[in-house]
Amino acid sequence: MEKHIKLTGILNLVYSVLAFCAGIFLLFLSVLLPHIVSYAVNAGFIDPDIIPHIVVDTVPVFLAIISSIILLFAVIGIFGGAALVGKKKWGRIPVLIVSFINLLHIPVGTALGIYSIWILFDEEAIKILNSQ
């Protein structure tokens, strides 16, 4: 069971680092999107009447909010996964929180979430983590 706990920590760590990278990308995109649209309009690639001004103003805000949520859960997953690799008992709860969120990320996140929940709710795993 200790190998399963360590594997759960490693898999959640890797998945959360990838989510962190995606969150950073979305954050940069939210900052650069108005500049990209402005450049495209000035270069003549896009007709300025096609894109409503409100879209250019609101989409970056929504992207920033979404990226902040992704980054929050990614950081929780990184800390929780690292704690599970080190067999710290406090790492179980953050990984469970992230695992329930991961159930929505079909198909890889769902598989990882089911595996993590299955391992971390096992009585033997709880005993191992509580004894550390």
VOBA-537717 format. One record per residue: residue number from 1; chain; x, y, z of N, C-alpha, C in turn. Coordinates in steps of 0.1 Angstrom, whole numbers, plus 2048, in hexadecimal, padded with zeros to 3 digits. Example, Ala and Ser with C-alpha at 12.3 -4.5 7.8 and 13.67 -1.06 7.14 Angstrom:
<sites>
(1,A,(884,7C7,84E),(87B,7D3,84E),(884,7DF,84E)),
(2,A,(880,7EA,847),(889,7F5,847),(881,800,84F)),
</sites>
This chain:
<sites>
(1,A,(808,7F4,800),(800,800,800),(809,80D,800)),
(2,A,(815,80C,806),(81D,817,806),(822,81B,7F8)),
(3,A,(823,812,7EF),(827,815,7E1),(81B,81C,7DA)),
(4,A,(80F,818,7DE),(803,81E,7D8),(802,82D,7DD)),
(5,A,(805,82F,7E9),(804,83D,7EF),(80F,845,7E8)),
(6,A,(81B,840,7E6),(825,848,7E0),(822,84A,7D1)),
(7,A,(81C,840,7CA),(818,842,7BC),(80D,84C,7BB)),
(8,A,(804,84C,7C4),(7F9,856,7C4),(7FF,864,7C6)),
(9,A,(809,865,7CF),(80F,872,7D0),(816,877,7C4)),
(10,A,(81E,86E,7BE),(825,871,7B1),(81C,875,7A6)),
(11,A,(812,86D,7A4),(808,86F,799),(801,87D,79B)),
(12,A,(7FD,880,7A7),(7F6,88C,7AA),(800,898,7A9)),
(13,A,(80C,896,7AC),(816,8A0,7AB),(818,8A4,79C)),
(14,A,(81A,899,794),(81C,89C,786),(810,8A2,77F)),
(15,A,(804,89D,782),(7F8,8A3,77D),(7F6,8B1,781)),
(16,A,(7F9,8B4,78D),(7F8,8C2,793),(802,8CB,78D)),
(17,A,(80E,8C6,78A),(818,8CF,783),(814,8D2,775)),
(18,A,(80E,8C8,76E),(809,8CB,761),(7FD,8D5,761)),
(19,A,(7F4,8D4,76B),(7E9,8DD,76D),(7EF,8EB,770)),
(20,A,(7F9,8EC,778),(800,8F9,77B),(805,8FF,76F)),
(21,A,(80B,8F8,766),(810,8FD,759),(805,902,751)),
(22,A,(7FA,8FB,751),(7EE,8FF,749),(7E8,90C,74F)),
(23,A,(7E8,90D,75C),(7E3,919,763),(7EC,925,760)),
(24,A,(7F9,923,760),(802,92E,75C),(800,933,74E)),
(25,A,(7FE,929,745),(7FC,92C,737),(7EF,934,736)),
(26,A,(7E4,930,73C),(7D7,938,73C),(7D9,946,742)),
(27,A,(7E1,947,74C),(7E3,954,752),(7EA,95D,748)),
(28,A,(7F5,958,742),(7FC,960,738),(7F2,964,72C)),
(29,A,(7EA,95A,728),(7E1,95D,71D),(7D7,968,721)),
(30,A,(7D2,968,72E),(7C9,972,732),(7CF,980,732)),
(31,A,(7DC,980,734),(7E3,98D,734),(7E6,992,726)),
(32,A,(7E9,988,71D),(7ED,98B,710),(7E2,98C,706)),
(33,A,(7D6,987,709),(7CB,987,6FF),(7C7,994,6FA)),
(34,A,(7C6,99E,702),(7C2,9AC,6FC),(7CD,9B1,6F3)),
(35,A,(7DA,9AE,6F6),(7E4,9B2,6ED),(7E4,9AA,6E0)),
(36,A,(7E1,99E,6E1),(7E1,995,6D5),(7D5,99A,6CC)),
(37,A,(7CA,99D,6D2),(7BE,9A1,6CA),(7C1,9AF,6C4)),
(38,A,(7C7,9B8,6CC),(7CB,9C5,6C7),(7D5,9C4,6BB)),
(39,A,(7DF,9BC,6BC),(7E8,9BA,6B1),(7E1,9B4,6A5)),
(40,A,(7D8,9AA,6A7),(7D1,9A4,69B),(7C8,9AE,694)),
(41,A,(7C2,9B7,69C),(7BA,9C2,696),(7C2,9CC,68E)),
(42,A,(7CD,9D0,695),(7D6,9DA,68E),(7DD,9D4,682)),
(43,A,(7E0,9C8,682),(7E6,9C1,676),(7DD,9BE,66B)),
(44,A,(7D0,9BF,66E),(7C6,9BD,664),(7C1,9AE,663)),
(45,A,(7C5,9A6,66D),(7C1,998,66D),(7B3,996,671)),
(46,A,(7AE,99F,679),(7A1,99E,67F),(79A,9AC,67C)),
(47,A,(78D,9AB,678),(785,9B7,677),(781,9BC,685)),
(48,A,(783,9C8,688),(780,9CD,696),(771,9CC,699)),
(49,A,(768,9CB,68F),(75A,9CA,692),(756,9BC,695)),
(50,A,(75E,9B2,692),(75A,9A4,695),(75A,9A1,6A3)),
(51,A,(765,9A6,6AA),(766,9A3,6B9),(760,9AE,6C1)),
(52,A,(756,9AC,6C9),(750,9B6,6D1),(75B,9BA,6DC)),
(53,A,(75B,9C7,6DF),(764,9CC,6E9),(763,9C6,6F7)),
(54,A,(756,9C3,6FA),(754,9BD,707),(75B,9AF,708)),
(55,A,(75C,9A8,6FD),(762,99B,6FD),(771,99C,701)),
(56,A,(777,9A6,6FA),(785,9A8,6FD),(788,9AC,70B)),
(57,A,(77E,9B3,711),(780,9B7,71F),(77C,9AC,729)),
(58,A,(773,9A3,726),(76E,99A,730),(776,98C,72F)),
(59,A,(779,988,724),(780,97B,722),(78D,97A,72A)),
(60,A,(795,984,72A),(7A1,983,733),(79E,981,741)),
(61,A,(794,988,746),(790,987,754),(78C,978,757)),
(62,A,(784,973,74F),(77F,965,751),(78B,95B,750)),
(63,A,(794,95D,747),(7A0,955,746),(7A9,956,753)),
(64,A,(7AA,962,758),(7B2,964,764),(7AB,95D,770)),
(65,A,(79E,95E,771),(797,957,77C),(799,948,77A)),
(66,A,(797,942,76E),(798,934,76C),(7A7,930,76F)),
(67,A,(7B0,937,76A),(7BE,934,76D),(7C2,934,77C)),
(68,A,(7BC,93D,783),(7BE,93E,792),(7B9,932,799)),
(69,A,(7AD,92D,795),(7A7,921,79B),(7B0,915,797)),
(70,A,(7B4,914,78B),(7BD,909,787),(7CA,909,78F)),
(71,A,(7D0,915,790),(7DC,916,798),(7DB,913,7A7)),
(72,A,(7CF,917,7AC),(7CD,914,7BA),(7CC,905,7BC)),
(73,A,(7C4,8FE,7B4),(7C4,8EF,7B6),(7D1,8E8,7B2)),
(74,A,(7D8,8EE,7A9),(7E5,8E8,7A5),(7EF,8E9,7B1)),
(75,A,(7EF,8F4,7B7),(7F8,8F6,7C3),(7F4,8ED,7CE)),
(76,A,(7E7,8EB,7D0),(7E3,8E2,7DB),(7E7,8D4,7D7)),
(77,A,(7E6,8D0,7CB),(7EA,8C3,7C6),(7F9,8C1,7C7)),
(78,A,(800,8CB,7C4),(80F,8CA,7C5),(813,8C7,7D3)),
(79,A,(80E,8D0,7DC),(812,8CE,7EA),(80D,8C1,7F0)),
(80,A,(800,8BD,7ED),(7FB,8B0,7F1),(802,8A4,7EC)),
(81,A,(805,8A5,7DF),(80D,89A,7D8),(81B,898,7DE)),
(82,A,(822,8A3,7E0),(82F,8A3,7E6),(82E,89D,7F5)),
(83,A,(824,8A1,7FC),(822,89C,80A),(820,88D,80A)),
(84,A,(818,888,800),(815,87A,7FF),(822,872,7FC)),
(85,A,(82A,878,7F3),(837,871,7EF),(83F,870,7FC)),
(86,A,(83F,87A,804),(846,87A,811),(83F,873,81C)),
(87,A,(833,86D,819),(82B,866,823),(827,86E,82F)),
(88,A,(824,87B,82C),(81E,884,836),(80F,882,837)),
(89,A,(80A,881,843),(7FC,87F,845),(7F3,88A,840)),
(90,A,(7F8,897,840),(7F0,8A2,83C),(7EF,8A3,82D)),
(91,A,(7F6,89B,826),(7F5,89B,817),(7E9,894,812)),
(92,A,(7E2,88C,81A),(7D7,885,816),(7CB,88E,812)),
(93,A,(7C8,897,81B),(7BC,8A0,819),(7BD,8A9,80C)),
(94,A,(7C9,8B0,80A),(7CA,8B7,7FE),(7C9,8AF,7F1)),
(95,A,(7CE,8A3,7F1),(7CE,89A,7E5),(7BF,895,7E3)),
(96,A,(7B8,893,7EE),(7AA,88F,7ED),(7A2,89A,7E7)),
(97,A,(7A4,8A6,7EB),(79D,8B2,7E6),(7A0,8B3,7D7)),
(98,A,(7AC,8B3,7D3),(7B0,8B4,7C5),(7AB,8A8,7BD)),
(99,A,(7AA,89C,7C3),(7A5,890,7BC),(797,891,7B9)),
(100,A,(78F,897,7C2),(781,899,7BF),(77F,8A3,7B4)),
(101,A,(787,8AD,7B3),(786,8B6,7A8),(78B,8B0,79B)),
(102,A,(795,8A7,79C),(79A,8A0,790),(790,897,78A)),
(103,A,(786,892,791),(77C,88A,78C),(775,890,780)),
(104,A,(775,89D,77F),(76F,8A4,774),(778,8A5,768)),
(105,A,(784,8A2,769),(78E,8A3,75E),(78F,896,756)),
(106,A,(785,894,74E),(785,887,746),(790,887,73C)),
(107,A,(796,87C,739),(796,86F,73F),(7A2,86D,74A)),
(108,A,(7AD,875,748),(7B9,872,750),(7B6,876,75F)),
(109,A,(7B0,882,761),(7AD,887,76E),(7A3,87E,775)),
(110,A,(79A,878,76E),(790,86F,774),(797,863,779)),
(111,A,(79F,85D,771),(7A7,851,775),(7B0,854,781)),
(112,A,(7B7,85F,780),(7BF,862,78C),(7B7,865,798)),
(113,A,(7AC,86C,797),(7A4,86F,7A2),(79E,862,7A8)),
(114,A,(799,859,7A0),(794,84C,7A6),(79F,844,7AD)),
(115,A,(7AA,843,7A7),(7B5,83C,7AD),(7BA,842,7BA)),
(116,A,(7BB,850,7BA),(7BF,857,7C6),(7B5,855,7D1)),
(117,A,(7A8,857,7CE),(79E,855,7D8),(79D,847,7DD)),
(118,A,(79F,83D,7D4),(79F,82F,7D8),(7AA,82C,7E2)),
(119,A,(7B6,831,7DF),(7C2,82F,7E8),(7C1,836,7F5)),
(120,A,(7BD,843,7F4),(7BD,84B,800),(7B2,849,80A)),
(121,A,(7A7,842,806),(79D,83E,80F),(79E,830,814)),
(122,A,(7A9,829,810),(7AC,81C,815),(7B0,81D,823)),
(123,A,(7AB,813,82B),(7AE,814,83A),(7BD,812,83C)),
(124,A,(7C4,809,835),(7D2,806,837),(7DA,813,833)),
(125,A,(7D6,81A,829),(7DD,827,825),(7DB,831,830)),
(126,A,(7D0,832,835),(7CD,83C,840),(7D6,838,84C)),
(127,A,(7D7,82B,850),(7E0,827,85B),(7EE,82A,858)),
(128,A,(7F3,828,84C),(801,82B,848),(804,839,849)),
(129,A,(7FB,842,844),(7FD,850,844),(7FC,856,852)),
(130,A,(7F3,850,85B),(7F2,855,868),(7FD,851,871)),
(131,A,(804,846,86D),(810,841,876),(81C,849,873)),
(132,A,(81C,851,868),(829,858,864),(82A,865,86D)),
</sites>
